[in-house]
Amino acid sequence: MTQGSNPISEINKLIHTLSKRPLWVFAWGLLIPSLYFVGSVFWDLNEQNAHIAKVNSLAHTYEMDARKTATLTATMNLVWGAAVEAASYFSLNL
């Protein structure tokens, strides 16, 4: 049976090697977050833009609903005021 290398001594050797080059360890440590950032932001950009367009569309729909309600209320007030005015005019002049 062959004897494998001791994993603790291998890890100790790796730590000793990495401790001599802390800048490289830092640079390689930034590689994974950078790849995650690129993957989550740039590759998913179309889906994010579609979601933003959907939210904007809903906001415009709700805004138009509010404008329709305000316009309808103003129109009803105008019509009701004209009807009251006409009724009072005809009641006084007939």
LONU-993040 format. One record per atom (N, C-alpha, C): residue number from 1; residue in one letter; chain; atom name; y, z, x. Coordinates in nm, 4 decimals, always signed. Layout:
N
<NUM,"a","A","CA",<Y,Z,X>>;
...
// end
This chain:
94
<1,"m","A","N",<-0.1160,+0.0000,+0.0821>>;
<1,"m","A","CA",<+0.0000,+0.0000,+0.0000>>;
<1,"m","A","C",<+0.1242,+0.0000,+0.0878>>;
<2,"t","A","N",<+0.2184,-0.0875,+0.0538>>;
<2,"t","A","CA",<+0.3405,-0.0930,+0.1349>>;
<2,"t","A","C",<+0.4394,+0.0092,+0.0820>>;
<3,"q","A","N",<+0.5124,+0.0601,+0.1729>>;
<3,"q","A","CA",<+0.6095,+0.1611,+0.1360>>;
<3,"q","A","C",<+0.7440,+0.0926,+0.1172>>;
<4,"g","A","N",<+0.8076,+0.1096,-0.0032>>;
<4,"g","A","CA",<+0.9378,+0.0507,-0.0326>>;
<4,"g","A","C",<+1.0479,+0.1313,+0.0316>>;
<5,"s","A","N",<+1.1646,+0.0758,+0.0270>>;
<5,"s","A","CA",<+1.2780,+0.1471,+0.0859>>;
<5,"s","A","C",<+1.3206,+0.2625,-0.0060>>;
<6,"n","A","N",<+1.3747,+0.3596,+0.0529>>;
<6,"n","A","CA",<+1.4203,+0.4772,-0.0190>>;
<6,"n","A","C",<+1.5499,+0.4425,-0.0936>>;
<7,"p","A","N",<+1.5529,+0.4543,-0.2283>>;
<7,"p","A","CA",<+1.6742,+0.4146,-0.3017>>;
<7,"p","A","C",<+1.7938,+0.5037,-0.2700>>;
<8,"i","A","N",<+1.7701,+0.6285,-0.2397>>;
<8,"i","A","CA",<+1.8822,+0.7171,-0.2084>>;
<8,"i","A","C",<+1.9478,+0.6766,-0.0775>>;
<9,"s","A","N",<+1.8684,+0.6405,+0.0210>>;
<9,"s","A","CA",<+1.9276,+0.5978,+0.1484>>;
<9,"s","A","C",<+1.9966,+0.4628,+0.1334>>;
<10,"e","A","N",<+1.9443,+0.3757,+0.0459>>;
<10,"e","A","CA",<+2.0106,+0.2471,+0.0205>>;
<10,"e","A","C",<+2.1471,+0.2694,-0.0458>>;
<11,"i","A","N",<+2.1518,+0.3594,-0.1410>>;
<11,"i","A","CA",<+2.2791,+0.3897,-0.2076>>;
<11,"i","A","C",<+2.3753,+0.4544,-0.1088>>;
<12,"n","A","N",<+2.3237,+0.5414,-0.0241>>;
<12,"n","A","CA",<+2.4072,+0.6044,+0.0772>>;
<12,"n","A","C",<+2.4633,+0.5003,+0.1724>>;
<13,"k","A","N",<+2.3810,+0.4030,+0.2112>>;
<13,"k","A","CA",<+2.4270,+0.2961,+0.2997>>;
<13,"k","A","C",<+2.5336,+0.2104,+0.2304>>;
<14,"l","A","N",<+2.5134,+0.1811,+0.1015>>;
<14,"l","A","CA",<+2.6104,+0.1028,+0.0260>>;
<14,"l","A","C",<+2.7429,+0.1768,+0.0145>>;
<15,"i","A","N",<+2.7380,+0.3056,-0.0143>>;
<15,"i","A","CA",<+2.8611,+0.3854,-0.0239>>;
<15,"i","A","C",<+2.9321,+0.3900,+0.1099>>;
<16,"h","A","N",<+2.8589,+0.4043,+0.2154>>;
<16,"h","A","CA",<+2.9186,+0.4069,+0.3489>>;
<16,"h","A","C",<+2.9844,+0.2729,+0.3824>>;
<17,"t","A","N",<+2.9172,+0.1632,+0.3447>>;
<17,"t","A","CA",<+2.9735,+0.0303,+0.3699>>;
<17,"t","A","C",<+3.0995,+0.0085,+0.2868>>;
<18,"l","A","N",<+3.0959,+0.0470,+0.1583>>;
<18,"l","A","CA",<+3.2111,+0.0274,+0.0711>>;
<18,"l","A","C",<+3.3283,+0.1159,+0.1079>>;
<19,"s","A","N",<+3.3011,+0.2317,+0.1650>>;
<19,"s","A","CA",<+3.4104,+0.3209,+0.2018>>;
<19,"s","A","C",<+3.4931,+0.2654,+0.3171>>;
<20,"k","A","N",<+3.4373,+0.1716,+0.3912>>;
<20,"k","A","CA",<+3.5129,+0.1089,+0.4997>>;
<20,"k","A","C",<+3.6093,+0.0020,+0.4472>>;
<21,"r","A","N",<+3.5846,-0.0493,+0.3245>>;
<21,"r","A","CA",<+3.6675,-0.1567,+0.2680>>;
<21,"r","A","C",<+3.7141,-0.1195,+0.1261>>;
<22,"p","A","N",<+3.8049,-0.0249,+0.1110>>;
<22,"p","A","CA",<+3.8458,+0.0182,-0.0237>>;
<22,"p","A","C",<+3.9247,-0.0890,-0.0998>>;
<23,"l","A","N",<+3.9957,-0.1743,-0.0280>>;
<23,"l","A","CA",<+4.0725,-0.2786,-0.0961>>;
<23,"l","A","C",<+3.9800,-0.3788,-0.1652>>;
<24,"w","A","N",<+3.8706,-0.4147,-0.0984>>;
<24,"w","A","CA",<+3.7751,-0.5067,-0.1597>>;
<24,"w","A","C",<+3.7072,-0.4432,-0.2807>>;
<25,"v","A","N",<+3.6786,-0.3154,-0.2732>>;
<25,"v","A","CA",<+3.6179,-0.2456,-0.3866>>;
<25,"v","A","C",<+3.7141,-0.2468,-0.5048>>;
<26,"f","A","N",<+3.8415,-0.2227,-0.4772>>;
<26,"f","A","CA",<+3.9425,-0.2260,-0.5822>>;
<26,"f","A","C",<+3.9543,-0.3658,-0.6421>>;
<27,"a","A","N",<+3.9543,-0.4682,-0.5580>>;
<27,"a","A","CA",<+3.9662,-0.6066,-0.6050>>;
<27,"a","A","C",<+3.8466,-0.6457,-0.6915>>;
<28,"w","A","N",<+3.7270,-0.6113,-0.6485>>;
<28,"w","A","CA",<+3.6091,-0.6432,-0.7293>>;
<28,"w","A","C",<+3.6066,-0.5607,-0.8575>>;
<29,"g","A","N",<+3.6614,-0.4414,-0.8514>>;
<29,"g","A","CA",<+3.6707,-0.3593,-0.9718>>;
<29,"g","A","C",<+3.7662,-0.4174,-1.0739>>;
<30,"l","A","N",<+3.8682,-0.4907,-1.0288>>;
<30,"l","A","CA",<+3.9609,-0.5562,-1.1209>>;
<30,"l","A","C",<+3.9054,-0.6861,-1.1772>>;
<31,"l","A","N",<+3.8008,-0.7391,-1.1176>>;
<31,"l","A","CA",<+3.7462,-0.8667,-1.1626>>;
<31,"l","A","C",<+3.6905,-0.8569,-1.3047>>;
<32,"i","A","N",<+3.6151,-0.7545,-1.3337>>;
<32,"i","A","CA",<+3.5537,-0.7421,-1.4668>>;
<32,"i","A","C",<+3.6593,-0.7235,-1.5760>>;
<33,"p","A","N",<+3.7580,-0.6337,-1.5612>>;
<33,"p","A","CA",<+3.8616,-0.6260,-1.6656>>;
<33,"p","A","C",<+3.9414,-0.7559,-1.6795>>;
<34,"s","A","N",<+3.9626,-0.8258,-1.5697>>;
<34,"s","A","CA",<+4.0356,-0.9527,-1.5773>>;
<34,"s","A","C",<+3.9565,-1.0575,-1.6539>>;
<35,"l","A","N",<+3.8274,-1.0660,-1.6274>>;
<35,"l","A","CA",<+3.7440,-1.1604,-1.7015>>;
<35,"l","A","C",<+3.7368,-1.1244,-1.8496>>;
<36,"y","A","N",<+3.7298,-0.9950,-1.8784>>;
<36,"y","A","CA",<+3.7296,-0.9522,-2.0182>>;
<36,"y","A","C",<+3.8608,-0.9898,-2.0872>>;
<37,"f","A","N",<+3.9726,-0.9705,-2.0179>>;
<37,"f","A","CA",<+4.1030,-1.0056,-2.0745>>;
<37,"f","A","C",<+4.1118,-1.1546,-2.1026>>;
<38,"v","A","N",<+4.0706,-1.2359,-2.0063>>;
<38,"v","A","CA",<+4.0742,-1.3807,-2.0258>>;
<38,"v","A","C",<+3.9822,-1.4205,-2.1403>>;
<39,"g","A","N",<+3.8659,-1.3632,-2.1456>>;
<39,"g","A","CA",<+3.7714,-1.3973,-2.2512>>;
<39,"g","A","C",<+3.8179,-1.3558,-2.3886>>;
<40,"s","A","N",<+3.8787,-1.2397,-2.3988>>;
<40,"s","A","CA",<+3.9180,-1.1914,-2.5309>>;
<40,"s","A","C",<+4.0496,-1.2509,-2.5786>>;
<41,"v","A","N",<+4.1381,-1.2868,-2.4880>>;
<41,"v","A","CA",<+4.2682,-1.3382,-2.5292>>;
<41,"v","A","C",<+4.2688,-1.4896,-2.5382>>;
<42,"f","A","N",<+4.2311,-1.5571,-2.4320>>;
<42,"f","A","CA",<+4.2479,-1.7021,-2.4297>>;
<42,"f","A","C",<+4.1379,-1.7761,-2.5049>>;
<43,"w","A","N",<+4.0160,-1.7306,-2.4970>>;
<43,"w","A","CA",<+3.9078,-1.8001,-2.5659>>;
<43,"w","A","C",<+3.9115,-1.7747,-2.7154>>;
<44,"d","A","N",<+3.9749,-1.6674,-2.7573>>;
<44,"d","A","CA",<+3.9816,-1.6309,-2.8981>>;
<44,"d","A","C",<+4.1173,-1.6661,-2.9594>>;
<45,"l","A","N",<+4.1972,-1.7449,-2.8897>>;
<45,"l","A","CA",<+4.3341,-1.7718,-2.9316>>;
<45,"l","A","C",<+4.3402,-1.8477,-3.0634>>;
<46,"n","A","N",<+4.2511,-1.9432,-3.0861>>;
<46,"n","A","CA",<+4.2541,-2.0198,-3.2108>>;
<46,"n","A","C",<+4.2269,-1.9309,-3.3311>>;
<47,"e","A","N",<+4.1329,-1.8410,-3.3173>>;
<47,"e","A","CA",<+4.1018,-1.7502,-3.4279>>;
<47,"e","A","C",<+4.2189,-1.6561,-3.4552>>;
<48,"q","A","N",<+4.2842,-1.6094,-3.3502>>;
<48,"q","A","CA",<+4.4004,-1.5225,-3.3676>>;
<48,"q","A","C",<+4.5134,-1.5969,-3.4365>>;
<49,"n","A","N",<+4.5373,-1.7222,-3.3973>>;
<49,"n","A","CA",<+4.6419,-1.8021,-3.4609>>;
<49,"n","A","C",<+4.6098,-1.8280,-3.6078>>;
<50,"a","A","N",<+4.4840,-1.8514,-3.6392>>;
<50,"a","A","CA",<+4.4448,-1.8717,-3.7786>>;
<50,"a","A","C",<+4.4677,-1.7450,-3.8597>>;
<51,"h","A","N",<+4.4368,-1.6305,-3.8024>>;
<51,"h","A","CA",<+4.4582,-1.5035,-3.8728>>;
<51,"h","A","C",<+4.6072,-1.4795,-3.8946>>;
<52,"i","A","N",<+4.6896,-1.5090,-3.7955>>;
<52,"i","A","CA",<+4.8349,-1.4927,-3.8093>>;
<52,"i","A","C",<+4.8886,-1.5859,-3.9172>>;
<53,"a","A","N",<+4.8396,-1.7095,-3.9210>>;
<53,"a","A","CA",<+4.8830,-1.8044,-4.0241>>;
<53,"a","A","C",<+4.8421,-1.7560,-4.1629>>;
<54,"k","A","N",<+4.7242,-1.6980,-4.1752>>;
<54,"k","A","CA",<+4.6788,-1.6457,-4.3042>>;
<54,"k","A","C",<+4.7684,-1.5311,-4.3500>>;
<55,"v","A","N",<+4.8012,-1.4407,-4.2599>>;
<55,"v","A","CA",<+4.8866,-1.3271,-4.2942>>;
<55,"v","A","C",<+5.0263,-1.3759,-4.3335>>;
<56,"n","A","N",<+5.0789,-1.4739,-4.2588>>;
<56,"n","A","CA",<+5.2105,-1.5289,-4.2929>>;
<56,"n","A","C",<+5.2081,-1.5967,-4.4290>>;
<57,"s","A","N",<+5.1000,-1.6682,-4.4586>>;
<57,"s","A","CA",<+5.0870,-1.7338,-4.5877>>;
<57,"s","A","C",<+5.0862,-1.6326,-4.7011>>;
<58,"l","A","N",<+5.0121,-1.5233,-4.6833>>;
<58,"l","A","CA",<+5.0100,-1.4187,-4.7858>>;
<58,"l","A","C",<+5.1474,-1.3537,-4.8017>>;
<59,"a","A","N",<+5.2167,-1.3334,-4.6901>>;
<59,"a","A","CA",<+5.3504,-1.2739,-4.6975>>;
<59,"a","A","C",<+5.4455,-1.3653,-4.7744>>;
<60,"h","A","N",<+5.4380,-1.4959,-4.7483>>;
<60,"h","A","CA",<+5.5236,-1.5896,-4.8209>>;
<60,"h","A","C",<+5.4861,-1.5944,-4.9689>>;
<61,"t","A","N",<+5.3570,-1.5850,-4.9992>>;
<61,"t","A","CA",<+5.3131,-1.5836,-5.1393>>;
<61,"t","A","C",<+5.3692,-1.4623,-5.2113>>;
<62,"y","A","N",<+5.3603,-1.3453,-5.1495>>;
<62,"y","A","CA",<+5.4125,-1.2241,-5.2121>>;
<62,"y","A","C",<+5.5646,-1.2303,-5.2254>>;
<63,"e","A","N",<+5.6304,-1.2879,-5.1262>>;
<63,"e","A","CA",<+5.7763,-1.3018,-5.1335>>;
<63,"e","A","C",<+5.8150,-1.3949,-5.2478>>;
<64,"m","A","N",<+5.7401,-1.5046,-5.2633>>;
<64,"m","A","CA",<+5.7705,-1.5980,-5.3724>>;
<64,"m","A","C",<+5.7418,-1.5345,-5.5079>>;
<65,"d","A","N",<+5.6381,-1.4511,-5.5170>>;
<65,"d","A","CA",<+5.6120,-1.3801,-5.6420>>;
<65,"d","A","C",<+5.7295,-1.2896,-5.6780>>;
<66,"a","A","N",<+5.7834,-1.2196,-5.5782>>;
<66,"a","A","CA",<+5.8983,-1.1325,-5.6025>>;
<66,"a","A","C",<+6.0197,-1.2150,-5.6450>>;
<67,"r","A","N",<+6.0417,-1.3299,-5.5807>>;
<67,"r","A","CA",<+6.1549,-1.4157,-5.6190>>;
<67,"r","A","C",<+6.1374,-1.4704,-5.7601>>;
<68,"k","A","N",<+6.0137,-1.5076,-5.7954>>;
<68,"k","A","CA",<+5.9891,-1.5569,-5.9309>>;
<68,"k","A","C",<+6.0191,-1.4487,-6.0331>>;
<69,"t","A","N",<+5.9789,-1.3263,-6.0056>>;
<69,"t","A","CA",<+6.0049,-1.2155,-6.0965>>;
<69,"t","A","C",<+6.1544,-1.1916,-6.1099>>;
<70,"a","A","N",<+6.2262,-1.1938,-5.9990>>;
<70,"a","A","CA",<+6.3714,-1.1729,-6.0039>>;
<70,"a","A","C",<+6.4399,-1.2865,-6.0799>>;
<71,"t","A","N",<+6.3971,-1.4096,-6.0567>>;
<71,"t","A","CA",<+6.4559,-1.5241,-6.1271>>;
<71,"t","A","C",<+6.4268,-1.5164,-6.2761>>;
<72,"l","A","N",<+6.3038,-1.4813,-6.3113>>;
<72,"l","A","CA",<+6.2668,-1.4690,-6.4515>>;
<72,"l","A","C",<+6.3478,-1.3591,-6.5197>>;
<73,"t","A","N",<+6.3660,-1.2459,-6.4520>>;
<73,"t","A","CA",<+6.4452,-1.1365,-6.5084>>;
<73,"t","A","C",<+6.5902,-1.1790,-6.5283>>;
<74,"a","A","N",<+6.6481,-1.2453,-6.4289>>;
<74,"a","A","CA",<+6.7869,-1.2913,-6.4412>>;
<74,"a","A","C",<+6.8003,-1.3938,-6.5537>>;
<75,"t","A","N",<+6.7042,-1.4836,-6.5664>>;
<75,"t","A","CA",<+6.7082,-1.5843,-6.6728>>;
<75,"t","A","C",<+6.6959,-1.5186,-6.8093>>;
<76,"m","A","N",<+6.6052,-1.4235,-6.8237>>;
<76,"m","A","CA",<+6.5893,-1.3541,-6.9513>>;
<76,"m","A","C",<+6.7150,-1.2760,-6.9877>>;
<77,"n","A","N",<+6.7800,-1.2136,-6.8887>>;
<77,"n","A","CA",<+6.9059,-1.1431,-6.9149>>;
<77,"n","A","C",<+7.0138,-1.2402,-6.9604>>;
<78,"l","A","N",<+7.0197,-1.3564,-6.8966>>;
<78,"l","A","CA",<+7.1186,-1.4580,-6.9345>>;
<78,"l","A","C",<+7.0926,-1.5090,-7.0760>>;
<79,"v","A","N",<+6.9675,-1.5388,-7.1069>>;
<79,"v","A","CA",<+6.9327,-1.5889,-7.2404>>;
<79,"v","A","C",<+6.9580,-1.4809,-7.3453>>;
<80,"w","A","N",<+6.9170,-1.3576,-7.3154>>;
<80,"w","A","CA",<+6.9380,-1.2494,-7.4114>>;
<80,"w","A","C",<+7.0873,-1.2242,-7.4338>>;
<81,"g","A","N",<+7.1647,-1.2268,-7.3277>>;
<81,"g","A","CA",<+7.3108,-1.2096,-7.3410>>;
<81,"g","A","C",<+7.3726,-1.3204,-7.4249>>;
<82,"a","A","N",<+7.3283,-1.4451,-7.4041>>;
<82,"a","A","CA",<+7.3811,-1.5569,-7.4827>>;
<82,"a","A","C",<+7.3392,-1.5436,-7.6287>>;
<83,"a","A","N",<+7.2172,-1.4978,-7.6542>>;
<83,"a","A","CA",<+7.1723,-1.4804,-7.7924>>;
<83,"a","A","C",<+7.2522,-1.3715,-7.8625>>;
<84,"v","A","N",<+7.2802,-1.2618,-7.7940>>;
<84,"v","A","CA",<+7.3605,-1.1544,-7.8529>>;
<84,"v","A","C",<+7.5025,-1.2029,-7.8787>>;
<85,"e","A","N",<+7.5564,-1.2784,-7.7833>>;
<85,"e","A","CA",<+7.6909,-1.3342,-7.7994>>;
<85,"e","A","C",<+7.6969,-1.4292,-7.9184>>;
<86,"a","A","N",<+7.5966,-1.5154,-7.9308>>;
<86,"a","A","CA",<+7.5936,-1.6105,-8.0432>>;
<86,"a","A","C",<+7.5764,-1.5356,-8.1737>>;
<87,"a","A","N",<+7.4922,-1.4345,-8.1777>>;
<87,"a","A","CA",<+7.4717,-1.3583,-8.3004>>;
<87,"a","A","C",<+7.6002,-1.2874,-8.3421>>;
<88,"s","A","N",<+7.6696,-1.2264,-8.2469>>;
<88,"s","A","CA",<+7.7933,-1.1594,-8.2811>>;
<88,"s","A","C",<+7.9008,-1.2583,-8.3227>>;
<89,"y","A","N",<+7.9062,-1.3738,-8.2635>>;
<89,"y","A","CA",<+8.0043,-1.4765,-8.3002>>;
<89,"y","A","C",<+7.9779,-1.5237,-8.4437>>;
<90,"f","A","N",<+7.8502,-1.5555,-8.4734>>;
<90,"f","A","CA",<+7.8203,-1.6037,-8.6068>>;
<90,"f","A","C",<+7.8357,-1.4937,-8.7126>>;
<91,"s","A","N",<+7.8088,-1.3697,-8.6774>>;
<91,"s","A","CA",<+7.8268,-1.2627,-8.7757>>;
<91,"s","A","C",<+7.9745,-1.2375,-8.8053>>;
<92,"l","A","N",<+8.0619,-1.2600,-8.7083>>;
<92,"l","A","CA",<+8.2054,-1.2396,-8.7299>>;
<92,"l","A","C",<+8.2704,-1.3590,-8.7990>>;
<93,"n","A","N",<+8.2225,-1.4806,-8.7717>>;
<93,"n","A","CA",<+8.2906,-1.6013,-8.8198>>;
<93,"n","A","C",<+8.2274,-1.6623,-8.9443>>;
<94,"l","A","N",<+8.1232,-1.6105,-8.9970>>;
<94,"l","A","CA",<+8.0658,-1.6682,-9.1184>>;
<94,"l","A","C",<+8.0876,-1.5861,-9.2383>>;
// end
